[in-house]
Amino acid sequence: MPDRCPNVLARRLGQRHAAPKKTHVPDDIQFLTKPQIALVLIDQAMADGITVKAWTFDELYGRDGKFLDGLDERKQAFVGEVPPNFYAWARKPIVLRKPGRNTKGRQKKYPRLAVRDAKASQVQNLAKYSPGLASQRPQHYRTRDSQKGPEIWEVRWHVVYRKTQDGRMVSSQCTLIVAKNVRTGEVKYFISNQVPGRDGWTVRELLRVAFGRWKVEACFREAKEELGLDHFECRGWECVHRHMIVTIVSQLFCARVRHRLCRSEVVTDAERLTLEQVRRATDVVIRCLCLPKRLRDEQYEAERLRISYHQRRNAIASRYHRKKRIADYHDLGIDPDQIKSVEPKSP
């Protein structure tokens, strides 16, 4: 028979086991670091007419002076986290711009910092030894309410100046925020190019932006743990993008279904759905599409009971954690309901 011809079989096997076509990165794609990519995305957002009140970011971006300079150049407000060894001045340094020669006759490089201001200080040292921060009495702020109870931080702030990577040498006035978690002792440092009392900015507004990044982190955690954002095994340029797009669309679908079906966002009333529960329920619906109606209804009912069970468990656990955390705050002499709240109060 023709199908059994060795040459035909060989050709078919060769086509079946042929090496997959590799899709390389396009030649017009230039390598950029994460801060550089962020500036490109900001430029695209601005070109599309999107405006934001302020940008926020983690230490990876905060340690990059060129990224901060890029935001200043674009006149974009920011409140970002910086590492403890981030350098700044508590008072404005003097920038010398007059050319001249030193005692040995060699040409000096201008502009340059005065000798007394040549070395900046790490923000962790400013928090300990700078008179403006070390002698400042911390203010308690309720940054957010999690499932386990309120988060309270001790906050101090002071006007500082940071070193730039361009010809200015020194930036305009910035705000250094030192925040310490009253329960765990964790310390965070934030830098902003906005100063409280100017252009309508307050310390509360700066803290709202600084501590608002947890929503983005929760979004990435859900995408990775529940929807497989990091569970891909492909090397093709198009394959990676296709996987990311499918994951993001899936997350958007689950989030919108959860928002439509969730009757309450309060965990303690046993009505709040999680994205994991929506994802599992969607899996059950897809898996049971071809089953008979009786079996399909049984699977639906079993999944509904399972979701209700975990909603009750989550509510009980949340009430216990909140009660214990509030008791711990009272032991420290702090009443969470009597201190300043970063988030606006709901009507």
C-alpha positions in Angstrom: 0.0 0.0 0.0 1.2 3.5 -0.7 0.9 4.6 2.9 3.3 1.8 3.9 6.0 3.0 1.6 9.3 3.5 3.6 9.9 6.8 1.9 6.4 8.1 2.7 6.7 6.9 6.3 10.1 8.5 6.6 8.8 11.8 5.3 5.9 11.7 7.7 8.1 10.9 10.7 10.5 13.6 9.7 7.6 16.2 9.6 6.2 15.0 12.9 9.5 15.1 14.8 10.9 18.2 13.1 12.5 20.7 15.4 10.1 23.5 16.3 10.6 26.8 14.7 12.4 29.2 17.0 11.1 32.7 17.4 13.9 35.0 18.3 13.7 38.4 19.9 13.1 41.0 17.1 16.2 42.9 16.1 14.6 46.3 16.8 14.1 45.4 20.4 16.7 47.1 22.5 17.8 45.8 26.0 16.5 48.0 28.8 16.7 47.7 32.5 13.5 47.7 34.6 13.7 51.4 35.5 14.3 52.2 31.8 11.3 50.2 30.8 9.2 51.9 33.5 10.1 55.3 32.0 9.1 54.1 28.5 5.8 52.9 29.8 5.2 56.2 31.6 5.9 58.1 28.4 3.4 55.9 26.6 0.8 56.5 29.3 1.4 60.3 29.1 1.1 60.2 25.3 -2.3 58.4 25.7 -3.5 61.2 27.9 -3.4 59.3 31.1 -2.6 61.3 34.2 -1.8 60.1 37.7 -1.5 62.0 41.0 1.8 60.2 41.9 3.8 57.2 41.0 5.0 54.6 43.6 7.6 51.9 43.4 9.8 49.6 45.4 13.5 49.7 46.3 14.7 48.4 43.0 13.5 51.6 41.3 14.2 53.8 44.3 17.9 53.1 44.3 18.2 54.2 40.6 19.0 57.9 40.5 18.5 58.2 36.8 15.0 56.8 37.2 14.2 59.5 39.8 15.8 62.1 37.6 13.6 60.9 34.7 10.4 61.4 36.8 11.6 64.9 37.8 12.3 65.7 34.2 8.8 64.7 33.2 7.4 66.7 36.1 5.8 63.6 37.6 5.2 63.3 41.3 6.4 60.2 43.0 6.5 58.6 46.5 8.8 55.5 46.3 10.6 53.2 48.7 14.3 53.5 48.9 16.9 51.2 50.5 18.5 52.1 53.9 21.8 53.1 52.2 20.1 55.6 49.9 22.2 58.9 50.2 20.7 62.3 50.9 21.5 65.6 52.6 19.5 67.0 55.5 20.5 70.5 54.5 20.9 71.8 51.0 24.5 71.4 49.8 26.5 74.2 48.1 27.2 73.6 44.4 30.3 75.5 43.2 30.0 76.5 39.5 32.9 79.0 39.3 35.9 77.6 37.4 39.3 77.9 38.9 42.6 76.1 39.6 43.7 74.4 42.7 47.0 75.0 44.5 48.8 72.5 42.3 47.7 74.3 39.1 45.4 71.6 37.8 42.0 72.5 36.4 39.1 71.7 38.7 36.0 70.0 37.5 32.8 72.2 37.7 30.1 72.1 38.8 31.2 70.5 42.0 30.0 70.2 45.6 31.7 72.2 48.3 34.1 70.2 50.4 31.9 70.1 53.5 29.0 68.8 51.4 30.9 66.4 49.2 29.7 63.4 51.1 26.0 62.7 51.7 24.6 60.5 54.5 22.6 57.3 54.3 19.0 57.7 55.2 19.3 55.2 57.9 21.9 57.3 59.6 19.9 60.5 59.0 17.0 58.8 60.9 19.3 58.0 63.8 21.5 61.1 64.1 20.0 64.0 62.2 18.5 66.5 64.7 15.5 67.1 62.5 14.5 63.4 62.6 16.1 62.0 65.7 14.5 64.5 68.0 11.1 64.3 66.2 8.2 62.7 68.0 6.8 59.9 65.8 3.1 60.1 64.7 1.0 57.0 64.6 -0.9 56.3 61.3 -3.3 53.6 60.5 -2.1 52.7 57.0 -4.6 50.0 56.0 -7.0 47.3 57.3 -6.0 43.8 56.4 -7.9 40.6 57.0 -5.9 40.2 60.2 -6.6 43.7 61.5 -5.3 47.2 61.2 -1.7 48.1 60.3 -0.2 50.9 62.4 3.2 52.6 61.6 5.2 55.3 63.5 6.0 58.0 61.0 8.6 60.8 61.0 9.5 63.0 58.0 11.9 65.7 57.1 12.9 67.8 54.0 16.1 66.5 52.4 18.0 66.8 49.1 19.2 63.9 47.0 22.1 63.6 44.6 21.2 63.6 41.0 22.8 61.9 38.0 22.5 65.0 35.7 24.2 68.3 35.7 22.2 69.7 38.6 24.2 67.7 41.1 21.5 68.3 43.8 17.8 67.8 43.4 15.1 70.2 44.6 13.5 69.7 48.0 12.4 66.2 48.7 10.6 64.5 51.6 12.2 61.7 53.4 9.6 59.5 55.3 10.8 57.1 58.0 8.1 54.6 58.9 8.4 51.9 61.6 5.8 49.1 62.1 4.8 49.3 65.8 4.3 45.5 66.0 7.1 44.0 64.0 9.7 46.8 64.2 10.1 46.8 60.4 11.5 50.1 59.1 10.8 51.5 55.6 12.2 54.6 54.0 10.3 56.6 51.3 11.5 59.5 49.2 9.2 61.9 47.4 9.7 65.0 45.2 6.6 66.6 46.9 6.7 68.4 50.2 3.8 68.5 52.7 2.2 71.9 52.7 2.8 72.6 49.0 0.5 72.1 46.1 -2.1 70.6 48.4 0.1 67.7 49.5 -0.1 66.4 53.1 1.8 63.7 55.0 -1.4 61.6 54.9 -1.5 61.9 51.1 2.1 60.9 50.8 1.6 57.9 53.0 -1.5 56.9 51.1 0.6 56.7 47.9 3.6 55.0 49.7 1.6 52.3 51.3 -0.8 51.8 48.4 1.6 49.4 46.6 0.3 46.4 48.4 -2.7 46.2 46.0 -0.3 45.8 43.1 1.7 43.2 44.9 -1.5 41.2 45.7 -2.4 41.4 42.1 0.9 39.8 41.0 0.7 37.2 43.7 -2.8 36.1 42.6 -1.7 36.0 39.0 1.3 33.8 39.9 -0.2 31.5 42.5 -3.7 31.1 41.1 -3.5 31.6 37.3 0.0 30.4 36.5 1.7 33.7 35.3 5.1 32.2 36.2 4.2 28.6 35.2 5.3 28.7 31.5 7.9 26.6 29.8 8.5 28.4 26.5 11.3 30.4 25.0 9.7 31.9 21.9 9.1 35.7 21.9 5.5 35.3 20.8 4.9 32.3 23.1 5.8 34.3 26.2 3.6 37.2 25.2 0.7 34.9 24.4 1.0 33.2 27.8 1.1 36.6 29.6 -1.9 37.9 27.7 -4.0 34.8 28.4 -3.1 35.0 32.1 -4.0 38.7 32.4 -7.3 38.2 30.6 -8.1 35.2 32.9 -7.4 37.3 35.9 -9.6 40.2 34.6 -12.4 37.7 34.0 -12.1 36.2 37.6 -11.9 39.6 39.1 -15.0 40.9 37.4 -17.0 37.8 38.3 -15.9 38.1 41.9 -16.8 41.8 42.0 -20.3 41.0 40.5 -21.1 38.1 42.8 -19.4 39.3 46.0 -22.1 40.9 48.2 -19.6 42.3 50.7 -15.9 43.1 50.9 -15.8 42.5 54.6 -14.2 39.2 55.5 -15.8 38.8 58.9 -19.4 38.6 57.6 -18.6 35.4 55.6 -19.8 36.9 52.4 -16.6 37.8 50.7 -15.4 35.7 47.8 -11.7 35.3 47.0 -10.2 35.1 43.5 -9.1 31.6 44.2 -12.7 30.5 44.9 -13.9 32.1 41.6 -11.1 30.4 39.7 -11.9 27.0 41.2 -15.7 27.5 40.5 -14.8 28.4 36.9 -12.8 25.3 36.6 -15.7 23.2 37.8 -18.1 24.8 35.3 -15.7 24.1 32.4 -15.0 20.6 33.5 -18.7 19.8 33.8 -19.9 21.2 30.5 -20.2 17.8 28.8 -21.7 15.9 31.8 -25.3 15.0 32.1 -27.5 17.5 34.0 -27.8 15.4 37.1 -24.0 14.9 37.5 -23.4 18.6 36.6 -25.8 19.8 39.3 -24.2 17.5 41.8 -20.7 19.0 41.0 -22.1 22.5 41.2 -23.7 21.9 44.6 -20.6 20.3 46.0 -18.5 23.3 44.9 -21.0 25.7 46.4 -20.9 24.0 49.7 -17.1 24.0 49.6 -17.0 27.7 49.0 -19.5 28.4 51.7 -17.5 26.3 54.2 -14.3 28.3 53.4 -16.1 31.6 53.6 -17.2 30.7 57.2 -13.7 29.5 58.1 -12.1 32.7 56.7 -14.6 34.9 58.6 -13.9 33.0 61.9 -10.1 33.3 61.4 -10.3 37.0 60.4 -12.4 37.8 63.6 -9.9 36.0 65.8 -6.8 37.7 64.2 -8.4 41.1 64.3 -9.4 40.7 68.0 -5.9 39.6 68.9 -4.1 42.3 67.0 -6.3 45.1 68.4 -5.6 43.7 71.9 -1.9 43.8 71.2 -2.2 47.5 70.2 -4.1 48.3 73.4 -1.2 46.7 75.3 1.1 49.1 73.6 -1.1 52.0 74.6 -2.5 52.6 71.1 -6.2 52.8 70.2 -6.5 52.1 66.5 -9.8 54.0 66.3 -8.4 57.1 67.8 -5.3 57.7 65.5 -5.0 59.1 62.1 -6.0 57.0 59.2 -4.3 57.1 55.8 -7.2 55.7 53.9 -10.2 58.0 53.5 -13.2 57.0 55.7 -16.0 55.3 53.9 -19.3 57.1 54.0 
